[in-house]
Amino acid sequence: MSLQRALAARDDIECVWLEVPYAPARLAAVPLLRNNWTLRGSLRARQMIRQAQREAPLDALFLHTQTISLFASGYMKRIPTLLSLDATPANLDELAGSYAHSVGNPAIERMKRAAHRRVMANARHFTTWSQWAKSSLAADYGVEASTITVVHPGTVLTNYPAPEMKAVNADRPLQVLFVGGDFARKGGDLLLDVYNRSLRGVCELHLVTGAEIAPADGVHVYRGLKPHSEELLKLYRECDVFVLPTRGDCLAVVLGEAMASCMPIVTTGVGAHAEAVVEGESGYVIDVDDADALSKRLRELAGNRQLVARMGQRSRQIGEERFDMMKGANILGDILVRIARDDGETQPKRSAEQLWTERSA
């Protein structure tokens, strides 16, 4: 939605938005496609692109993600295409144990990687959510690094109070916020166990999740909260520290929301999470399932509210620099305009760093 708003404000772009349904009824009835979203989504995306191209020729094509691109090679060859990825298939294989994802035998995996490489060869430019994904694109799929721009996922900063409005109250237990629908994968069970064993009275937990967790003394559970709802934004405003001891994530979008809310972040080093937290400055990165480290860091923050405030301001600064959704959307718009005009011979191409610098000015 932010990309739509950002591009709608520009007089140099007219957009056609195609939302690819997760489970189109007709295709879900086909046995080969029923349990394979990549094939099902890619086939549906190709049909939608074909229809849009018939109605009005497209000057550029934006695809997010590679999971809907497999059957679009023909269009990608003819239409300058920006391919956006939150993670590569190889990245997801690294996290297979934490997701409902299995890695096939080596021969099948080589075939899958070759298929993705063939599709990616047709893209004019790439954006990735992280350096982690960019490195995989280059190393695992042979993509030229100069054609990849890192655009971190973020949030709309104006939905959150200005940094000077954030107050840390030292006259109460440390207010800890956890947001994660998949409670176990996101490490919510570890956080709850650490609280019950060693942090009662030191912290209060605010758990936003769909899991059936019973509220208790110092444990507040919120179910059914919608993204960007007033109830959720109120928790972001009022809590002190954001904790996500996840066992499997590429780059959780909620980290950008925590940054916007001026909260220090305590998370694990899975996926690209270490790119979102400056260790010791805006929060802490701990090992997966390290209960002792989690307890230690929360005790340290509970006992030093000036540290909480200082880290929270640094967290917001990082959010403004690299996790501003509207800034990122405009970067995508700049790239789409550039590849549509194909002006490489008449104007020098700007690097990713130059694009971010211009948008930050």
Secondary structure as UniProt FT lines:
FT   HELIX           2..8
FT   TURN            11..12
FT   HELIX           25..28
FT   HELIX           31..34
FT   HELIX           37..55
FT   STRAND          61..64
FT   HELIX           66..68
FT   TURN            69..71
FT   HELIX           73..78
FT   STRAND          81..85
FT   HELIX           89..94
FT   HELIX           96..98
FT   TURN            99..100
FT   HELIX           106..120
FT   TURN            121..122
FT   STRAND          125..128
FT   HELIX           131..141
FT   HELIX           145..147
FT   STRAND          148..150
FT   HELIX           157..159
FT   HELIX           163..165
FT   TURN            170..171
FT   STRAND          174..179
FT   TURN            183..187
FT   HELIX           188..194
FT   HELIX           195..199
FT   TURN            201..202
FT   STRAND          203..208
FT   TURN            217..218
FT   STRAND          219..222
FT   TURN            227..228
FT   HELIX           230..238
FT   STRAND          241..244
FT   HELIX           254..260
FT   TURN            261..262
FT   STRAND          265..268
FT   TURN            271..272
FT   HELIX           273..275
FT   TURN            280..282
FT   STRAND          283..286
FT   TURN            288..289
FT   HELIX           291..302
FT   HELIX           305..322
FT   HELIX           325..341
FT   TURN            344..346
FT   HELIX           352..360
//
